[in-house]
Every structure is written in C-alpha cells, then in structure tokens.
Amino acid sequence: MYSTCLFCHASLGANQVIEHLPIGRRLAFDSAQGRLWVVCAKCRRWNLTPIEERWEAIEECERQYRTARVRASTDEIGLARLAEGLELVHIGKPPRTELVAWQYVDTFRRRRQRAMIVAGVGAAALVGFGGWVAFAGAAAIIQFSVQMAVSLRPGARAIRFAGPDGKRIVLTAGELSSLEWIPPYAGGTPSALRLTRESLFSGRVAKTSFHGEQAARALRPILAQMNRFAGRPAEVQQAADQLNREGDPMADRVERLGDQPRAITTLSVIDRLSFEMSLAERDEQKLLAGELAGLTAAWREAEEIGAIADNLFVPESVTAWLRRQKST
C-alpha cells in the first residue's frame, strides 16, 4: 500500500487502529461494494486502495465504526471519530448510534477530582482549626468542612451564562430553584428553560424564557456547576443507559419526566448527568455533520473512479453478463 497521496503526493499519515491498513488518518469504506479509500488530509482526495488489500481492513473498519462514540450520518454516508483520532467514513446507511459510557467517565472524573481538591484545601484549613475535633469525628467533620469550603469559595455560588439577548446572567445557588426545565412536547417542540426572578427595587416578578439552542447554551454551564461532584463510574453508566433507553431529553418526550415544568434542582444526579451527556453528543455531532455534505460529493466522484478501476480486472464478457442480469 502506498503511503503518499496519488494526487498531491503529501503523506497520508498513519494510524494504530486498523491493523491491515495502518496508513491514513481518515479512511472511507463501502462494505457492500467492497471498496476502501484513504482520504488525504491535505487535498481531501480519495485514494483507492489496491483490491487485494481491502477485505480484512474493511471488516476492521466496520467493527470499529459500530463501536464509535461520535457519529453523524445521512441516508448515504456517516462519519465517526475514534478515540485514537482516526476518522472513519461509512458509505451506506450507518447503524444506530450507541452511546458508550466509558468515553465520559474520564471527563467527569477529572472534573470531580478538581472540585474535591479545591474543596479539600478549604476543608484542611477548617479541620486544622479544630484538630482535636476532627480526630474525634473525622468523617462528619470532613463532610461538613467540604460543604463549607465549597460554599465559602469566592464565586462558587454564582453561575454565569448568556441570556436570550446575549447579556450575561449571574445566577446564585439560592436562585437555582427558580430555574425551571420545560420538557419537550409531543409535537416535537424542544425543551426550554424559564427563570423567574423578583426585582429588589420594583418588587415585580420577571420571567426569562430560553428556547432551543438558547436553552442548550444556558444549560451547559449550569449543569457543569451542579454536577461538579457527580460522575462516579457507576453514575455515568446509569446515565448512559438511561439516555440510550429513553432518548435525548432535550429533544424527545420522556414519559418518566412528565410534561410539566419542574425546578432544575429537583432533577436527580443521573438525570443531570444524562442531560449533560446529551448536550455534549449534540455539539460533537453538529461539528461532524458539517463535513458530511462535502464528503458525499467526494464519495460520488471517488465511487465512479473506483468502479472504473475495479472493472479493469474483470473481463468484458463478465461485465456484459452482469449488465444483462441487472436488466432482467
């Protein structure tokens, strides 16, 4: 197999995932037609692999694609990115996306560790202040100290996010119970947020509503702050299972959650984690989906070239017989 692009002669790179084709950082494959290309990262042209080297590599690509976390697709083409960085372009209708929980475990674990470290610094100071008490009742004191350190840390009680008009909203921990999540309706309306606040000067109650992408943008920092101590592996697995079982809570109506607005503070830890995972998946799929239109056009061009190249190895009598069989 060649290691440079047939069109621009740039290096095709390498991967450590596909044992039978360690060349390339983006591979395109069509299991039905038996074709495999290495896509050049520089000129984006599709390099057809030799016919004798395809079959095992195509099977490997298919297996890796089916277990990939991030996937965007149309009726004809799908795109997935593996953890190693290799990208796979699947030609044909891709299988249903499966959410892999372990991809989120590291992200949530690191965030939880950071939160615990910050809280632990404050906890150590408080425990040192009453050392003999900490020795007598270590578990209770440490738990209390962590909570106090988190609440006293400057800025810890405030959550900042963009409002519908683009202006920054600062929400204190005490105001979180005034933030309501409105589930999607059966008609396909996406979920929304509603914030109710009372003005200190006028005494009037003001309601701010967030819809669609506005709600998603607001929820990201809110959930990140609320979930900072969550994310144990068992919790992540439960959230992933729930998301796979019930669908996207930001777009699909979930019977268990009902259809009435509810304070975001009443959502369980598992619900909040599944919401956050859902938003992350939607963001990544949007990034990948933006590339699909160009990939579809490139695939059609490469398919024509691939068909010509493969037919060079087939006698004309066989090709004519195949054409007759298709027409009957």
C-alpha positions in Angstrom: 0.0 0.0 0.0 1.3 3.5 -0.9 1.9 6.0 1.9 1.6 9.2 0.0 -1.3 10.8 -1.8 -1.7 9.8 -5.5 -2.8 13.3 -6.3 -0.8 15.8 -4.3 2.0 13.4 -3.1 1.6 14.5 0.6 2.0 12.0 3.3 -1.2 10.1 4.2 -0.2 9.7 7.8 -0.6 6.6 9.9 -3.0 5.0 12.4 -2.6 2.4 15.1 -6.2 1.1 14.9 -6.7 -0.7 11.6 -4.1 -3.5 11.6 -4.5 -4.4 8.0 -4.3 -0.8 6.8 -2.1 1.3 9.2 -2.0 4.1 6.6 -4.1 7.2 6.8 -5.9 9.4 9.4 -9.3 9.2 7.6 -10.5 6.0 5.9 -13.6 5.7 3.8 -15.2 2.3 3.3 -18.1 0.7 1.5 -18.8 -2.8 2.8 -21.4 -3.6 0.2 -19.3 -2.6 -2.8 -16.0 -3.8 -1.2 -14.2 -0.5 -1.6 -11.8 1.2 0.7 -10.2 4.7 0.3 -7.6 6.6 2.3 -8.6 10.3 2.3 -5.7 12.8 2.0 -5.7 15.3 4.9 -4.1 17.9 2.6 -6.0 17.9 -0.6 -9.0 15.8 0.6 -8.8 13.5 -2.4 -9.8 9.8 -2.0 -7.1 7.3 -2.7 -8.5 3.9 -3.7 -6.6 1.1 -2.0 -5.4 -2.0 -4.0 -8.2 -4.5 -4.4 -6.1 -7.4 -2.8 -5.5 -5.4 0.4 -9.1 -4.3 1.2 -11.1 -7.1 2.7 -9.7 -7.6 6.1 -9.2 -3.8 6.5 -12.9 -3.2 5.6 -14.0 -5.7 8.2 -11.9 -4.0 10.8 -13.3 -0.6 9.8 -16.8 -1.9 10.1 -16.2 -3.3 13.6 -14.6 0.0 14.8 -17.3 2.1 13.3 -20.1 0.1 15.1 -18.5 0.8 18.5 -17.6 4.5 17.8 -19.0 7.1 20.2 -19.3 10.1 17.9 -21.3 9.6 14.8 -23.1 11.8 12.3 -25.0 10.5 9.3 -27.3 11.0 6.4 -29.1 8.3 4.4 -25.9 7.6 2.3 -22.9 8.4 4.4 -21.7 8.5 8.0 -18.7 9.9 9.8 -17.2 8.7 13.1 -14.1 9.7 15.1 -12.3 7.1 17.2 -10.6 7.8 20.5 -7.2 7.4 18.8 -8.1 10.2 16.4 -8.7 8.1 13.3 -11.8 9.1 11.3 -14.0 6.6 9.6 -16.4 7.4 6.7 -19.1 4.8 6.4 -20.7 4.5 2.9 -24.3 3.2 3.1 -26.9 3.6 5.8 -25.0 3.6 9.1 -26.2 1.6 12.1 -28.0 3.3 15.0 -25.7 5.4 17.2 -24.8 3.7 20.5 -23.7 5.8 23.4 -20.5 4.5 25.1 -20.4 5.5 28.7 -16.7 5.0 29.2 -16.0 7.9 26.9 -17.5 10.2 29.6 -16.0 8.6 32.7 -12.6 10.3 32.3 -14.1 13.7 31.7 -16.4 13.7 34.6 -13.8 12.0 36.9 -11.3 14.8 36.2 -13.9 17.5 36.9 -14.9 15.8 40.2 -11.3 15.4 41.3 -10.7 19.1 40.6 -13.7 20.1 42.7 -12.7 17.8 45.5 -9.2 19.2 45.5 -10.5 22.8 45.7 -12.9 21.8 48.5 -10.2 19.8 50.2 -7.9 22.8 50.6 -10.6 24.7 52.4 -11.5 21.6 54.4 -8.0 21.2 55.6 -7.9 24.7 56.9 -11.1 24.2 58.8 -10.1 20.8 60.2 -6.7 22.3 61.2 -8.6 25.0 63.2 -10.2 22.3 65.3 -7.8 19.5 65.0 -8.8 17.5 68.0 -12.5 17.7 66.9 -11.5 16.3 63.5 -9.7 13.4 65.2 -12.7 12.6 67.3 -15.3 12.7 64.4 -13.2 12.7 61.2 -15.9 11.6 58.8 -18.6 14.0 59.9 -16.2 16.9 60.2 -14.6 16.4 56.8 -18.0 16.2 55.1 -19.2 19.4 56.8 -15.9 21.1 56.0 -16.1 20.2 52.3 -19.5 21.7 52.1 -18.5 24.8 53.9 -15.4 25.3 51.8 -17.4 25.0 48.6 -20.0 27.4 49.8 -17.4 30.0 51.0 -15.1 29.8 48.0 -15.3 33.1 46.1 -17.5 32.8 43.0 -18.5 29.2 43.8 -22.1 30.1 44.4 -22.5 32.0 41.2 -23.3 30.5 37.8 -22.8 32.8 34.7 -24.4 32.2 31.4 -25.7 34.1 28.4 -29.3 35.2 28.3 -31.6 35.3 25.3 -30.4 38.8 24.4 -26.8 37.8 24.7 -26.2 39.6 28.0 -24.7 37.8 30.9 -26.9 36.4 33.7 -25.4 35.7 37.1 -27.4 33.1 39.0 -26.7 32.4 42.6 -27.1 29.0 44.2 -30.2 30.2 46.0 -31.8 31.1 42.7 -31.4 27.7 41.1 -34.7 26.6 42.5 -36.3 29.4 40.4 -35.0 27.9 37.2 -37.5 25.5 35.6 -36.9 23.0 32.9 -39.8 22.6 30.5 -39.9 19.2 28.8 -40.3 18.7 25.0 -43.9 18.4 23.9 -45.3 15.6 21.8 -45.4 17.9 18.7 -41.6 18.0 18.6 -41.1 21.3 20.4 -37.6 21.2 22.0 -37.2 21.6 25.7 -36.9 25.1 27.2 -35.9 26.9 30.4 -37.7 29.5 32.4 -36.2 31.7 35.0 -38.4 33.6 37.5 -36.7 36.4 39.5 -38.1 39.2 41.7 -36.7 42.6 41.3 -35.4 44.1 44.6 -36.4 47.6 43.6 -39.7 47.3 41.9 -41.0 44.1 43.6 -42.1 42.9 40.2 -41.6 39.3 39.1 -39.7 38.9 35.8 -39.7 35.8 33.8 -37.0 35.0 31.3 -37.5 32.2 28.8 -34.9 30.2 26.8 -35.8 28.1 23.8 -34.0 25.7 21.6 -30.3 26.4 21.3 -30.6 29.3 23.8 -31.7 26.8 26.4 -28.9 24.4 25.5 -26.3 27.2 25.8 -27.6 28.2 29.2 -27.8 24.6 30.5 -24.1 23.8 29.7 -22.5 25.9 32.5 -25.4 25.3 34.9 -25.2 21.5 34.6 -21.4 21.6 34.8 -21.6 23.5 38.1 -24.4 21.4 39.5 -22.6 18.1 38.5 -19.1 19.1 39.7 -19.2 16.5 42.5 -21.1 13.9 40.4 -19.7 11.5 37.8 -18.6 8.3 39.5 -18.3 5.5 37.0 -21.5 3.8 38.2 -23.4 7.1 37.9 -22.1 7.7 34.4 -23.1 4.1 33.4 -26.6 4.6 34.7 -26.9 8.0 32.9 -25.7 6.4 29.6 -28.1 3.5 30.0 -31.0 5.9 30.7 -30.1 8.1 27.7 -30.0 5.1 25.4 -33.3 3.7 26.8 -35.3 7.0 26.9 -33.8 9.1 24.2 -32.5 12.6 24.2 -34.3 14.6 27.0 -33.6 17.8 25.1 -35.5 16.7 22.0 -37.5 13.6 22.9 -40.5 13.4 25.2 -39.6 11.2 28.2 -42.6 9.7 29.8 -41.0 9.3 33.2 -40.3 13.0 33.5 -43.8 14.0 32.5 -44.8 17.1 30.6 -45.0 19.8 33.3 -42.3 22.3 34.1 -40.1 21.4 37.1 -37.3 23.1 39.0 -33.9 22.0 37.8 -32.9 21.4 41.4 -35.5 18.5 41.5 -33.7 16.6 38.8 -31.7 13.6 40.1 -28.0 13.2 39.7 -28.5 10.6 37.0 -30.9 12.9 35.1 -28.5 15.8 35.3 -25.6 13.7 34.0 -27.7 12.3 31.1 -28.7 15.9 30.2 -25.1 16.9 30.1 -24.0 13.9 28.1 -26.9 14.6 25.7 -25.7 18.2 25.1 -22.1 17.0 24.6 -23.2 14.5 22.0 -25.3 17.1 20.1 -22.4 19.5 20.0 -20.0 17.0 18.6 -22.4 15.6 16.1 -23.1 19.1 14.8 -19.4 19.5 14.2 -19.2 16.2 12.3 -22.4 16.8 10.4 -21.0 20.0 8.9 -18.5 17.9 7.0 -21.0 15.4 5.5 -22.1 17.5 2.6 -18.6 17.7 1.2 -17.9 14.1 1.9 -21.0 12.9 0.0 -19.9 14.8 -3.1 -16.3 13.5 -2.8 -17.6 9.9 -2.3 -19.7 10.0 -5.5 -16.7 11.2 -7.5 -14.5 8.5 -5.9 -17.1 5.8 -6.5 -17.1 6.5 -10.2 -13.3 6.2 -10.3 -13.3 3.2 -8.1 -15.8 1.4 -10.3 -13.7 2.0 -13.4 -10.5 0.9 -11.6 -12.1 -2.3 -10.3 -13.6 -3.2 -13.6 -10.1 -3.1 -15.2 -9.6 -6.5 -13.5 -12.8 -8.0 -14.9 -13.1 -9.5 -18.4 -15.6 -7.7 -20.7 -17.6 -10.9 -21.1 -18.2 -11.0 -17.3 -19.2 -7.3 -17.2 -21.7 -7.8 -20.1 -23.2 -10.8 -18.3 -23.6 -8.8 -15.1 -25.4 -6.0 -17.0 -27.8 -8.5 -18.6 -28.6 -9.9 -15.1 -29.4 -6.5 -13.7 -31.7 -5.7 -16.6 -33.8 -8.9 -16.1 
